[in-house]
Amino acid sequence: MDTDQAFGLALRSLRQSKKWSQERLALEADVNRNYVSLIELGRNSPSVRMLFGLCEALEILPSDLLSDVERRLLAQQRHSPTPSSASAK
């Protein structure tokens, strides 16, 4: 999982916890629904301005969202084989 994918998963999780559709989040954040979809799929990275706009719409601090992204990346690293152990197989 790369950073964009982790961000997308964290954003989707937060959106779903509020029981919001992508369309609702897009409306609240004043962005296109397709853009929200692309972010959640890890195909687009939001700008800092967009990050703050999404967080304002979701009523969460940007640092809390980014902490979730970091947690997901660290969890993935712990569960992934290291290059040396993968080549030893």
PDB file with one MODEL, atoms N, CA, C and O in Angstrom:
MODEL        1
ATOM      1  N   MET A   1       0.855  -1.175   0.000  1.00  0.00           N
ATOM      2  CA  MET A   1       0.000   0.000   0.000  1.00  0.00           C
ATOM      3  C   MET A   1       0.898   1.233   0.000  1.00  0.00           C
ATOM      4  O   MET A   1       1.840   1.336   0.786  1.00  0.00           O
ATOM      5  N   ASP A   2       0.588   2.160  -0.892  1.00  0.00           N
ATOM      6  CA  ASP A   2       1.366   3.391  -0.902  1.00  0.00           C
ATOM      7  C   ASP A   2       0.626   4.481  -0.116  1.00  0.00           C
ATOM      8  O   ASP A   2      -0.478   4.261   0.382  1.00  0.00           O
ATOM      9  N   THR A   3       1.236   5.625  -0.019  1.00  0.00           N
ATOM     10  CA  THR A   3       0.682   6.722   0.781  1.00  0.00           C
ATOM     11  C   THR A   3      -0.679   7.174   0.261  1.00  0.00           C
ATOM     12  O   THR A   3      -1.590   7.425   1.049  1.00  0.00           O
ATOM     13  N   ASP A   4      -0.823   7.280  -1.053  1.00  0.00           N
ATOM     14  CA  ASP A   4      -2.100   7.709  -1.628  1.00  0.00           C
ATOM     15  C   ASP A   4      -3.212   6.711  -1.313  1.00  0.00           C
ATOM     16  O   ASP A   4      -4.339   7.108  -1.017  1.00  0.00           O
ATOM     17  N   GLN A   5      -2.898   5.426  -1.377  1.00  0.00           N
ATOM     18  CA  GLN A   5      -3.895   4.397  -1.062  1.00  0.00           C
ATOM     19  C   GLN A   5      -4.275   4.456   0.420  1.00  0.00           C
ATOM     20  O   GLN A   5      -5.451   4.347   0.768  1.00  0.00           O
ATOM     21  N   ALA A   6      -3.284   4.628   1.280  1.00  0.00           N
ATOM     22  CA  ALA A   6      -3.557   4.716   2.716  1.00  0.00           C
ATOM     23  C   ALA A   6      -4.414   5.935   3.018  1.00  0.00           C
ATOM     24  O   ALA A   6      -5.331   5.864   3.836  1.00  0.00           O
ATOM     25  N   PHE A   7      -4.121   7.043   2.366  1.00  0.00           N
ATOM     26  CA  PHE A   7      -4.927   8.247   2.565  1.00  0.00           C
ATOM     27  C   PHE A   7      -6.361   7.997   2.109  1.00  0.00           C
ATOM     28  O   PHE A   7      -7.310   8.356   2.806  1.00  0.00           O
ATOM     29  N   GLY A   8      -6.513   7.387   0.950  1.00  0.00           N
ATOM     30  CA  GLY A   8      -7.843   7.102   0.431  1.00  0.00           C
ATOM     31  C   GLY A   8      -8.655   6.202   1.350  1.00  0.00           C
ATOM     32  O   GLY A   8      -9.843   6.435   1.569  1.00  0.00           O
ATOM     33  N   LEU A   9      -8.009   5.176   1.883  1.00  0.00           N
ATOM     34  CA  LEU A   9      -8.701   4.274   2.804  1.00  0.00           C
ATOM     35  C   LEU A   9      -9.106   4.989   4.087  1.00  0.00           C
ATOM     36  O   LEU A   9     -10.197   4.767   4.612  1.00  0.00           O
ATOM     37  N   ALA A  10      -8.227   5.843   4.586  1.00  0.00           N
ATOM     38  CA  ALA A  10      -8.535   6.595   5.807  1.00  0.00           C
ATOM     39  C   ALA A  10      -9.694   7.560   5.561  1.00  0.00           C
ATOM     40  O   ALA A  10     -10.587   7.687   6.398  1.00  0.00           O
ATOM     41  N   LEU A  11      -9.679   8.231   4.424  1.00  0.00           N
ATOM     42  CA  LEU A  11     -10.754   9.158   4.092  1.00  0.00           C
ATOM     43  C   LEU A  11     -12.080   8.408   3.942  1.00  0.00           C
ATOM     44  O   LEU A  11     -13.109   8.844   4.459  1.00  0.00           O
ATOM     45  N   ARG A  12     -12.048   7.279   3.230  1.00  0.00           N
ATOM     46  CA  ARG A  12     -13.269   6.492   3.041  1.00  0.00           C
ATOM     47  C   ARG A  12     -13.822   6.005   4.378  1.00  0.00           C
ATOM     48  O   ARG A  12     -15.029   6.065   4.615  1.00  0.00           O
ATOM     49  N   SER A  13     -12.952   5.530   5.235  1.00  0.00           N
ATOM     50  CA  SER A  13     -13.371   5.045   6.540  1.00  0.00           C
ATOM     51  C   SER A  13     -14.050   6.154   7.346  1.00  0.00           C
ATOM     52  O   SER A  13     -15.093   5.939   7.964  1.00  0.00           O
ATOM     53  N   LEU A  14     -13.448   7.326   7.329  1.00  0.00           N
ATOM     54  CA  LEU A  14     -14.015   8.462   8.052  1.00  0.00           C
ATOM     55  C   LEU A  14     -15.365   8.867   7.451  1.00  0.00           C
ATOM     56  O   LEU A  14     -16.325   9.120   8.179  1.00  0.00           O
ATOM     57  N   ARG A  15     -15.428   8.925   6.133  1.00  0.00           N
ATOM     58  CA  ARG A  15     -16.685   9.282   5.461  1.00  0.00           C
ATOM     59  C   ARG A  15     -17.779   8.275   5.800  1.00  0.00           C
ATOM     60  O   ARG A  15     -18.906   8.658   6.115  1.00  0.00           O
ATOM     61  N   GLN A  16     -17.451   7.005   5.736  1.00  0.00           N
ATOM     62  CA  GLN A  16     -18.439   5.971   6.019  1.00  0.00           C
ATOM     63  C   GLN A  16     -18.869   5.970   7.484  1.00  0.00           C
ATOM     64  O   GLN A  16     -20.014   5.647   7.799  1.00  0.00           O
ATOM     65  N   SER A  17     -17.949   6.333   8.376  1.00  0.00           N
ATOM     66  CA  SER A  17     -18.317   6.384   9.793  1.00  0.00           C
ATOM     67  C   SER A  17     -19.375   7.460  10.052  1.00  0.00           C
ATOM     68  O   SER A  17     -20.134   7.379  11.017  1.00  0.00           O
ATOM     69  N   LYS A  18     -19.411   8.465   9.179  1.00  0.00           N
ATOM     70  CA  LYS A  18     -20.437   9.518   9.280  1.00  0.00           C
ATOM     71  C   LYS A  18     -21.685   9.145   8.477  1.00  0.00           C
ATOM     72  O   LYS A  18     -22.663   9.891   8.432  1.00  0.00           O
ATOM     73  N   LYS A  19     -21.622   7.955   7.836  1.00  0.00           N
ATOM     74  CA  LYS A  19     -22.724   7.473   6.995  1.00  0.00           C
ATOM     75  C   LYS A  19     -23.020   8.447   5.845  1.00  0.00           C
ATOM     76  O   LYS A  19     -24.171   8.656   5.463  1.00  0.00           O
ATOM     77  N   TRP A  20     -21.951   9.030   5.313  1.00  0.00           N
ATOM     78  CA  TRP A  20     -22.065   9.948   4.188  1.00  0.00           C
ATOM     79  C   TRP A  20     -21.720   9.221   2.902  1.00  0.00           C
ATOM     80  O   TRP A  20     -20.871   8.329   2.887  1.00  0.00           O
ATOM     81  N   SER A  21     -22.384   9.607   1.825  1.00  0.00           N
ATOM     82  CA  SER A  21     -22.010   9.146   0.491  1.00  0.00           C
ATOM     83  C   SER A  21     -20.844  10.001  -0.004  1.00  0.00           C
ATOM     84  O   SER A  21     -20.517  11.036   0.576  1.00  0.00           O
ATOM     85  N   GLN A  22     -20.237   9.543  -1.077  1.00  0.00           N
ATOM     86  CA  GLN A  22     -19.197  10.371  -1.702  1.00  0.00           C
ATOM     87  C   GLN A  22     -19.801  11.682  -2.183  1.00  0.00           C
ATOM     88  O   GLN A  22     -19.162  12.732  -2.122  1.00  0.00           O
ATOM     89  N   GLU A  23     -21.021  11.609  -2.655  1.00  0.00           N
ATOM     90  CA  GLU A  23     -21.695  12.814  -3.138  1.00  0.00           C
ATOM     91  C   GLU A  23     -21.890  13.816  -2.004  1.00  0.00           C
ATOM     92  O   GLU A  23     -21.710  15.018  -2.202  1.00  0.00           O
ATOM     93  N   ARG A  24     -22.252  13.338  -0.830  1.00  0.00           N
ATOM     94  CA  ARG A  24     -22.447  14.240   0.314  1.00  0.00           C
ATOM     95  C   ARG A  24     -21.136  14.902   0.708  1.00  0.00           C
ATOM     96  O   ARG A  24     -21.090  16.109   0.948  1.00  0.00           O
ATOM     97  N   LEU A  25     -20.062  14.105   0.773  1.00  0.00           N
ATOM     98  CA  LEU A  25     -18.762  14.681   1.116  1.00  0.00           C
ATOM     99  C   LEU A  25     -18.344  15.708   0.070  1.00  0.00           C
ATOM    100  O   LEU A  25     -17.850  16.782   0.412  1.00  0.00           O
ATOM    101  N   ALA A  26     -18.541  15.382  -1.191  1.00  0.00           N
ATOM    102  CA  ALA A  26     -18.184  16.313  -2.264  1.00  0.00           C
ATOM    103  C   ALA A  26     -18.961  17.620  -2.135  1.00  0.00           C
ATOM    104  O   ALA A  26     -18.400  18.702  -2.308  1.00  0.00           O
ATOM    105  N   LEU A  27     -20.234  17.516  -1.835  1.00  0.00           N
ATOM    106  CA  LEU A  27     -21.067  18.704  -1.675  1.00  0.00           C
ATOM    107  C   LEU A  27     -20.583  19.549  -0.497  1.00  0.00           C
ATOM    108  O   LEU A  27     -20.440  20.766  -0.615  1.00  0.00           O
ATOM    109  N   GLU A  28     -20.333  18.898   0.637  1.00  0.00           N
ATOM    110  CA  GLU A  28     -19.889  19.605   1.839  1.00  0.00           C
ATOM    111  C   GLU A  28     -18.512  20.251   1.651  1.00  0.00           C
ATOM    112  O   GLU A  28     -18.249  21.326   2.190  1.00  0.00           O
ATOM    113  N   ALA A  29     -17.633  19.591   0.883  1.00  0.00           N
ATOM    114  CA  ALA A  29     -16.273  20.098   0.679  1.00  0.00           C
ATOM    115  C   ALA A  29     -16.150  20.946  -0.583  1.00  0.00           C
ATOM    116  O   ALA A  29     -15.076  21.466  -0.885  1.00  0.00           O
ATOM    117  N   ASP A  30     -17.254  21.085  -1.322  1.00  0.00           N
ATOM    118  CA  ASP A  30     -17.281  21.884  -2.548  1.00  0.00           C
ATOM    119  C   ASP A  30     -16.284  21.372  -3.590  1.00  0.00           C
ATOM    120  O   ASP A  30     -15.496  22.131  -4.155  1.00  0.00           O
ATOM    121  N   VAL A  31     -16.347  20.047  -3.826  1.00  0.00           N
ATOM    122  CA  VAL A  31     -15.522  19.414  -4.865  1.00  0.00           C
ATOM    123  C   VAL A  31     -16.407  18.485  -5.684  1.00  0.00           C
ATOM    124  O   VAL A  31     -17.559  18.237  -5.327  1.00  0.00           O
ATOM    125  N   ASN A  32     -15.873  17.984  -6.760  1.00  0.00           N
ATOM    126  CA  ASN A  32     -16.581  17.043  -7.621  1.00  0.00           C
ATOM    127  C   ASN A  32     -16.589  15.658  -6.982  1.00  0.00           C
ATOM    128  O   ASN A  32     -15.588  15.245  -6.396  1.00  0.00           O
ATOM    129  N   ARG A  33     -17.696  14.941  -7.087  1.00  0.00           N
ATOM    130  CA  ARG A  33     -17.788  13.600  -6.516  1.00  0.00           C
ATOM    131  C   ARG A  33     -16.745  12.660  -7.114  1.00  0.00           C
ATOM    132  O   ARG A  33     -16.201  11.810  -6.409  1.00  0.00           O
ATOM    133  N   ASN A  34     -16.466  12.805  -8.399  1.00  0.00           N
ATOM    134  CA  ASN A  34     -15.455  11.953  -9.034  1.00  0.00           C
ATOM    135  C   ASN A  34     -14.083  12.163  -8.404  1.00  0.00           C
ATOM    136  O   ASN A  34     -13.291  11.227  -8.299  1.00  0.00           O
ATOM    137  N   TYR A  35     -13.809  13.385  -7.988  1.00  0.00           N
ATOM    138  CA  TYR A  35     -12.524  13.675  -7.343  1.00  0.00           C
ATOM    139  C   TYR A  35     -12.428  12.952  -5.999  1.00  0.00           C
ATOM    140  O   TYR A  35     -11.377  12.409  -5.660  1.00  0.00           O
ATOM    141  N   VAL A  36     -13.518  12.946  -5.240  1.00  0.00           N
ATOM    142  CA  VAL A  36     -13.542  12.210  -3.968  1.00  0.00           C
ATOM    143  C   VAL A  36     -13.286  10.728  -4.240  1.00  0.00           C
ATOM    144  O   VAL A  36     -12.507  10.090  -3.533  1.00  0.00           O
ATOM    145  N   SER A  37     -13.937  10.189  -5.256  1.00  0.00           N
ATOM    146  CA  SER A  37     -13.749   8.789  -5.613  1.00  0.00           C
ATOM    147  C   SER A  37     -12.294   8.486  -5.956  1.00  0.00           C
ATOM    148  O   SER A  37     -11.738   7.488  -5.496  1.00  0.00           O
ATOM    149  N   LEU A  38     -11.683   9.345  -6.759  1.00  0.00           N
ATOM    150  CA  LEU A  38     -10.287   9.134  -7.149  1.00  0.00           C
ATOM    151  C   LEU A  38      -9.338   9.207  -5.949  1.00  0.00           C
ATOM    152  O   LEU A  38      -8.361   8.460  -5.880  1.00  0.00           O
ATOM    153  N   ILE A  39      -9.624  10.095  -5.017  1.00  0.00           N
ATOM    154  CA  ILE A  39      -8.807  10.174  -3.801  1.00  0.00           C
ATOM    155  C   ILE A  39      -8.962   8.885  -3.003  1.00  0.00           C
ATOM    156  O   ILE A  39      -7.971   8.301  -2.565  1.00  0.00           O
ATOM    157  N   GLU A  40     -10.206   8.439  -2.812  1.00  0.00           N
ATOM    158  CA  GLU A  40     -10.444   7.233  -2.027  1.00  0.00           C
ATOM    159  C   GLU A  40      -9.828   5.993  -2.670  1.00  0.00           C
ATOM    160  O   GLU A  40      -9.445   5.058  -1.967  1.00  0.00           O
ATOM    161  N   LEU A  41      -9.730   5.976  -3.991  1.00  0.00           N
ATOM    162  CA  LEU A  41      -9.106   4.855  -4.690  1.00  0.00           C
ATOM    163  C   LEU A  41      -7.583   4.949  -4.706  1.00  0.00           C
ATOM    164  O   LEU A  41      -6.907   4.027  -5.163  1.00  0.00           O
ATOM    165  N   GLY A  42      -7.046   6.056  -4.212  1.00  0.00           N
ATOM    166  CA  GLY A  42      -5.599   6.225  -4.203  1.00  0.00           C
ATOM    167  C   GLY A  42      -5.035   6.645  -5.542  1.00  0.00           C
ATOM    168  O   GLY A  42      -3.832   6.523  -5.771  1.00  0.00           O
ATOM    169  N   ARG A  43      -5.875   7.134  -6.424  1.00  0.00           N
ATOM    170  CA  ARG A  43      -5.429   7.545  -7.753  1.00  0.00           C
ATOM    171  C   ARG A  43      -5.104   9.026  -7.836  1.00  0.00           C
ATOM    172  O   ARG A  43      -4.453   9.465  -8.784  1.00  0.00           O
ATOM    173  N   ASN A  44      -5.549   9.798  -6.856  1.00  0.00           N
ATOM    174  CA  ASN A  44      -5.256  11.231  -6.777  1.00  0.00           C
ATOM    175  C   ASN A  44      -4.823  11.571  -5.360  1.00  0.00           C
ATOM    176  O   ASN A  44      -5.257  10.945  -4.393  1.00  0.00           O
ATOM    177  N   SER A  45      -3.968  12.564  -5.257  1.00  0.00           N
ATOM    178  CA  SER A  45      -3.551  13.081  -3.952  1.00  0.00           C
ATOM    179  C   SER A  45      -4.118  14.482  -3.789  1.00  0.00           C
ATOM    180  O   SER A  45      -3.968  15.319  -4.679  1.00  0.00           O
ATOM    181  N   PRO A  46      -4.764  14.743  -2.668  1.00  0.00           N
ATOM    182  CA  PRO A  46      -5.302  16.093  -2.485  1.00  0.00           C
ATOM    183  C   PRO A  46      -4.187  17.086  -2.158  1.00  0.00           C
ATOM    184  O   PRO A  46      -3.179  16.732  -1.545  1.00  0.00           O
ATOM    185  N   SER A  47      -4.388  18.318  -2.574  1.00  0.00           N
ATOM    186  CA  SER A  47      -3.467  19.384  -2.173  1.00  0.00           C
ATOM    187  C   SER A  47      -3.661  19.640  -0.684  1.00  0.00           C
ATOM    188  O   SER A  47      -4.604  19.131  -0.078  1.00  0.00           O
ATOM    189  N   VAL A  48      -2.782  20.418  -0.109  1.00  0.00           N
ATOM    190  CA  VAL A  48      -2.928  20.784   1.307  1.00  0.00           C
ATOM    191  C   VAL A  48      -4.230  21.538   1.500  1.00  0.00           C
ATOM    192  O   VAL A  48      -4.944  21.302   2.474  1.00  0.00           O
ATOM    193  N   ARG A  49      -4.545  22.433   0.594  1.00  0.00           N
ATOM    194  CA  ARG A  49      -5.794  23.187   0.672  1.00  0.00           C
ATOM    195  C   ARG A  49      -6.990  22.238   0.639  1.00  0.00           C
ATOM    196  O   ARG A  49      -7.940  22.398   1.406  1.00  0.00           O
ATOM    197  N   MET A  50      -6.937  21.256  -0.247  1.00  0.00           N
ATOM    198  CA  MET A  50      -8.034  20.287  -0.356  1.00  0.00           C
ATOM    199  C   MET A  50      -8.122  19.416   0.889  1.00  0.00           C
ATOM    200  O   MET A  50      -9.217  19.097   1.351  1.00  0.00           O
ATOM    201  N   LEU A  51      -6.969  19.030   1.433  1.00  0.00           N
ATOM    202  CA  LEU A  51      -6.936  18.248   2.679  1.00  0.00           C
ATOM    203  C   LEU A  51      -7.674  18.999   3.782  1.00  0.00           C
ATOM    204  O   LEU A  51      -8.501  18.421   4.487  1.00  0.00           O
ATOM    205  N   PHE A  52      -7.378  20.270   3.926  1.00  0.00           N
ATOM    206  CA  PHE A  52      -8.046  21.076   4.947  1.00  0.00           C
ATOM    207  C   PHE A  52      -9.533  21.215   4.664  1.00  0.00           C
ATOM    208  O   PHE A  52     -10.341  21.193   5.593  1.00  0.00           O
ATOM    209  N   GLY A  53      -9.909  21.357   3.394  1.00  0.00           N
ATOM    210  CA  GLY A  53     -11.319  21.461   3.031  1.00  0.00           C
ATOM    211  C   GLY A  53     -12.092  20.185   3.331  1.00  0.00           C
ATOM    212  O   GLY A  53     -13.208  20.238   3.848  1.00  0.00           O
ATOM    213  N   LEU A  54     -11.505  19.048   3.010  1.00  0.00           N
ATOM    214  CA  LEU A  54     -12.149  17.766   3.310  1.00  0.00           C
ATOM    215  C   LEU A  54     -12.302  17.584   4.813  1.00  0.00           C
ATOM    216  O   LEU A  54     -13.349  17.149   5.292  1.00  0.00           O
ATOM    217  N   CYS A  55     -11.257  17.918   5.546  1.00  0.00           N
ATOM    218  CA  CYS A  55     -11.301  17.765   7.005  1.00  0.00           C
ATOM    219  C   CYS A  55     -12.310  18.716   7.634  1.00  0.00           C
ATOM    220  O   CYS A  55     -12.999  18.351   8.587  1.00  0.00           O
ATOM    221  N   GLU A  56     -12.400  19.925   7.111  1.00  0.00           N
ATOM    222  CA  GLU A  56     -13.391  20.867   7.641  1.00  0.00           C
ATOM    223  C   GLU A  56     -14.795  20.321   7.414  1.00  0.00           C
ATOM    224  O   GLU A  56     -15.644  20.388   8.303  1.00  0.00           O
ATOM    225  N   ALA A  57     -15.038  19.779   6.216  1.00  0.00           N
ATOM    226  CA  ALA A  57     -16.350  19.213   5.907  1.00  0.00           C
ATOM    227  C   ALA A  57     -16.675  18.044   6.837  1.00  0.00           C
ATOM    228  O   ALA A  57     -17.815  17.887   7.275  1.00  0.00           O
ATOM    229  N   LEU A  58     -15.667  17.231   7.132  1.00  0.00           N
ATOM    230  CA  LEU A  58     -15.860  16.048   7.978  1.00  0.00           C
ATOM    231  C   LEU A  58     -15.744  16.353   9.470  1.00  0.00           C
ATOM    232  O   LEU A  58     -15.930  15.475  10.312  1.00  0.00           O
ATOM    233  N   GLU A  59     -15.436  17.605   9.782  1.00  0.00           N
ATOM    234  CA  GLU A  59     -15.297  18.043  11.174  1.00  0.00           C
ATOM    235  C   GLU A  59     -14.234  17.227  11.920  1.00  0.00           C
ATOM    236  O   GLU A  59     -14.475  16.694  13.003  1.00  0.00           O
ATOM    237  N   ILE A  60     -13.065  17.150  11.306  1.00  0.00           N
ATOM    238  CA  ILE A  60     -11.933  16.453  11.900  1.00  0.00           C
ATOM    239  C   ILE A  60     -10.687  17.302  11.672  1.00  0.00           C
ATOM    240  O   ILE A  60     -10.602  18.033  10.686  1.00  0.00           O
ATOM    241  N   LEU A  61      -9.738  17.207  12.567  1.00  0.00           N
ATOM    242  CA  LEU A  61      -8.474  17.912  12.369  1.00  0.00           C
ATOM    243  C   LEU A  61      -7.652  17.196  11.299  1.00  0.00           C
ATOM    244  O   LEU A  61      -7.617  15.965  11.268  1.00  0.00           O
ATOM    245  N   PRO A  62      -6.993  17.952  10.427  1.00  0.00           N
ATOM    246  CA  PRO A  62      -6.130  17.314   9.436  1.00  0.00           C
ATOM    247  C   PRO A  62      -5.082  16.401  10.079  1.00  0.00           C
ATOM    248  O   PRO A  62      -4.749  15.349   9.534  1.00  0.00           O
ATOM    249  N   SER A  63      -4.572  16.809  11.231  1.00  0.00           N
ATOM    250  CA  SER A  63      -3.566  15.982  11.904  1.00  0.00           C
ATOM    251  C   SER A  63      -4.143  14.637  12.317  1.00  0.00           C
ATOM    252  O   SER A  63      -3.423  13.639  12.315  1.00  0.00           O
ATOM    253  N   ASP A  64      -5.426  14.583  12.673  1.00  0.00           N
ATOM    254  CA  ASP A  64      -6.049  13.307  13.030  1.00  0.00           C
ATOM    255  C   ASP A  64      -6.181  12.399  11.816  1.00  0.00           C
ATOM    256  O   ASP A  64      -5.940  11.195  11.909  1.00  0.00           O
ATOM    257  N   LEU A  65      -6.562  12.967  10.686  1.00  0.00           N
ATOM    258  CA  LEU A  65      -6.659  12.175   9.460  1.00  0.00           C
ATOM    259  C   LEU A  65      -5.282  11.666   9.051  1.00  0.00           C
ATOM    260  O   LEU A  65      -5.137  10.500   8.685  1.00  0.00           O
ATOM    261  N   LEU A  66      -4.280  12.522   9.110  1.00  0.00           N
ATOM    262  CA  LEU A  66      -2.934  12.112   8.732  1.00  0.00           C
ATOM    263  C   LEU A  66      -2.357  11.078   9.708  1.00  0.00           C
ATOM    264  O   LEU A  66      -1.575  10.218   9.304  1.00  0.00           O
ATOM    265  N   SER A  67      -2.732  11.158  10.968  1.00  0.00           N
ATOM    266  CA  SER A  67      -2.307  10.147  11.941  1.00  0.00           C
ATOM    267  C   SER A  67      -2.882   8.780  11.575  1.00  0.00           C
ATOM    268  O   SER A  67      -2.215   7.756  11.723  1.00  0.00           O
ATOM    269  N   ASP A  68      -4.124   8.774  11.096  1.00  0.00           N
ATOM    270  CA  ASP A  68      -4.741   7.522  10.656  1.00  0.00           C
ATOM    271  C   ASP A  68      -4.000   6.967   9.441  1.00  0.00           C
ATOM    272  O   ASP A  68      -3.773   5.761   9.346  1.00  0.00           O
ATOM    273  N   VAL A  69      -3.626   7.840   8.521  1.00  0.00           N
ATOM    274  CA  VAL A  69      -2.862   7.415   7.345  1.00  0.00           C
ATOM    275  C   VAL A  69      -1.535   6.797   7.791  1.00  0.00           C
ATOM    276  O   VAL A  69      -1.150   5.729   7.315  1.00  0.00           O
ATOM    277  N   GLU A  70      -0.850   7.466   8.694  1.00  0.00           N
ATOM    278  CA  GLU A  70       0.429   6.966   9.195  1.00  0.00           C
ATOM    279  C   GLU A  70       0.251   5.607   9.883  1.00  0.00           C
ATOM    280  O   GLU A  70       1.062   4.701   9.687  1.00  0.00           O
ATOM    281  N   ARG A  71      -0.803   5.467  10.683  1.00  0.00           N
ATOM    282  CA  ARG A  71      -1.074   4.203  11.363  1.00  0.00           C
ATOM    283  C   ARG A  71      -1.273   3.076  10.350  1.00  0.00           C
ATOM    284  O   ARG A  71      -0.766   1.971  10.541  1.00  0.00           O
ATOM    285  N   ARG A  72      -2.003   3.351   9.288  1.00  0.00           N
ATOM    286  CA  ARG A  72      -2.243   2.335   8.255  1.00  0.00           C
ATOM    287  C   ARG A  72      -0.953   1.940   7.554  1.00  0.00           C
ATOM    288  O   ARG A  72      -0.730   0.762   7.277  1.00  0.00           O
ATOM    289  N   LEU A  73      -0.103   2.923   7.267  1.00  0.00           N
ATOM    290  CA  LEU A  73       1.167   2.625   6.603  1.00  0.00           C
ATOM    291  C   LEU A  73       2.089   1.805   7.505  1.00  0.00           C
ATOM    292  O   LEU A  73       2.733   0.862   7.046  1.00  0.00           O
ATOM    293  N   LEU A  74       2.150   2.165   8.782  1.00  0.00           N
ATOM    294  CA  LEU A  74       2.996   1.421   9.714  1.00  0.00           C
ATOM    295  C   LEU A  74       2.487  -0.005   9.908  1.00  0.00           C
ATOM    296  O   LEU A  74       3.282  -0.941   9.992  1.00  0.00           O
ATOM    297  N   ALA A  75       1.174  -0.174   9.977  1.00  0.00           N
ATOM    298  CA  ALA A  75       0.599  -1.514  10.116  1.00  0.00           C
ATOM    299  C   ALA A  75       0.930  -2.356   8.889  1.00  0.00           C
ATOM    300  O   ALA A  75       1.233  -3.544   9.008  1.00  0.00           O
ATOM    301  N   GLN A  76       0.873  -1.748   7.726  1.00  0.00           N
ATOM    302  CA  GLN A  76       1.202  -2.460   6.488  1.00  0.00           C
ATOM    303  C   GLN A  76       2.668  -2.875   6.487  1.00  0.00           C
ATOM    304  O   GLN A  76       2.995  -3.991   6.084  1.00  0.00           O
ATOM    305  N   GLN A  77       3.551  -1.991   6.933  1.00  0.00           N
ATOM    306  CA  GLN A  77       4.983  -2.311   6.978  1.00  0.00           C
ATOM    307  C   GLN A  77       5.261  -3.467   7.918  1.00  0.00           C
ATOM    308  O   GLN A  77       6.107  -4.311   7.624  1.00  0.00           O
ATOM    309  N   ARG A  78       4.563  -3.521   9.044  1.00  0.00           N
ATOM    310  CA  ARG A  78       4.770  -4.598  10.015  1.00  0.00           C
ATOM    311  C   ARG A  78       4.323  -5.941   9.475  1.00  0.00           C
ATOM    312  O   ARG A  78       4.865  -6.978   9.857  1.00  0.00           O
ATOM    313  N   HIS A  79       3.329  -5.931   8.583  1.00  0.00           N
ATOM    314  CA  HIS A  79       2.784  -7.177   8.058  1.00  0.00           C
ATOM    315  C   HIS A  79       3.371  -7.576   6.713  1.00  0.00           C
ATOM    316  O   HIS A  79       3.027  -8.628   6.174  1.00  0.00           O
ATOM    317  N   SER A  80       4.244  -6.755   6.174  1.00  0.00           N
ATOM    318  CA  SER A  80       4.882  -7.070   4.897  1.00  0.00           C
ATOM    319  C   SER A  80       6.238  -7.700   5.149  1.00  0.00           C
ATOM    320  O   SER A  80       6.964  -7.274   6.046  1.00  0.00           O
ATOM    321  N   PRO A  81       6.592  -8.729   4.351  1.00  0.00           N
ATOM    322  CA  PRO A  81       7.917  -9.315   4.511  1.00  0.00           C
ATOM    323  C   PRO A  81       8.994  -8.323   4.102  1.00  0.00           C
ATOM    324  O   PRO A  81       8.805  -7.544   3.168  1.00  0.00           O
ATOM    325  N   THR A  82      10.107  -8.351   4.792  1.00  0.00           N
ATOM    326  CA  THR A  82      11.231  -7.499   4.417  1.00  0.00           C
ATOM    327  C   THR A  82      11.854  -8.053   3.155  1.00  0.00           C
ATOM    328  O   THR A  82      11.701  -9.241   2.872  1.00  0.00           O
ATOM    329  N   PRO A  83      12.556  -7.228   2.383  1.00  0.00           N
ATOM    330  CA  PRO A  83      13.149  -7.719   1.128  1.00  0.00           C
ATOM    331  C   PRO A  83      14.095  -8.898   1.361  1.00  0.00           C
ATOM    332  O   PRO A  83      14.139  -9.819   0.544  1.00  0.00           O
ATOM    333  N   SER A  84      14.843  -8.886   2.446  1.00  0.00           N
ATOM    334  CA  SER A  84      15.779  -9.984   2.685  1.00  0.00           C
ATOM    335  C   SER A  84      15.048 -11.274   3.039  1.00  0.00           C
ATOM    336  O   SER A  84      15.482 -12.348   2.623  1.00  0.00           O
ATOM    337  N   SER A  85      13.951 -11.205   3.794  1.00  0.00           N
ATOM    338  CA  SER A  85      13.225 -12.417   4.131  1.00  0.00           C
ATOM    339  C   SER A  85      12.424 -12.923   2.947  1.00  0.00           C
ATOM    340  O   SER A  85      12.190 -14.127   2.837  1.00  0.00           O
ATOM    341  N   ALA A  86      11.999 -12.039   2.059  1.00  0.00           N
ATOM    342  CA  ALA A  86      11.254 -12.465   0.878  1.00  0.00           C
ATOM    343  C   ALA A  86      12.173 -13.203  -0.081  1.00  0.00           C
ATOM    344  O   ALA A  86      11.748 -14.172  -0.710  1.00  0.00           O
ATOM    345  N   SER A  87      13.421 -12.769  -0.209  1.00  0.00           N
ATOM    346  CA  SER A  87      14.333 -13.423  -1.141  1.00  0.00           C
ATOM    347  C   SER A  87      14.879 -14.719  -0.570  1.00  0.00           C
ATOM    348  O   SER A  87      15.408 -15.543  -1.315  1.00  0.00           O
ATOM    349  N   ALA A  88      14.762 -14.918   0.748  1.00  0.00           N
ATOM    350  CA  ALA A  88      15.266 -16.135   1.370  1.00  0.00           C
ATOM    351  C   ALA A  88      14.344 -17.314   1.121  1.00  0.00           C
ATOM    352  O   ALA A  88      14.733 -18.457   1.361  1.00  0.00           O
ATOM    353  N   LYS A  89      13.127 -17.064   0.645  1.00  0.00           N
ATOM    354  CA  LYS A  89      12.151 -18.152   0.421  1.00  0.00           C
ATOM    355  C   LYS A  89      12.394 -18.859  -0.870  1.00  0.00           C
ATOM    356  O   LYS A  89      11.668 -19.794  -1.208  1.00  0.00           O
TER     357      LYS A  89
ENDMDL
END
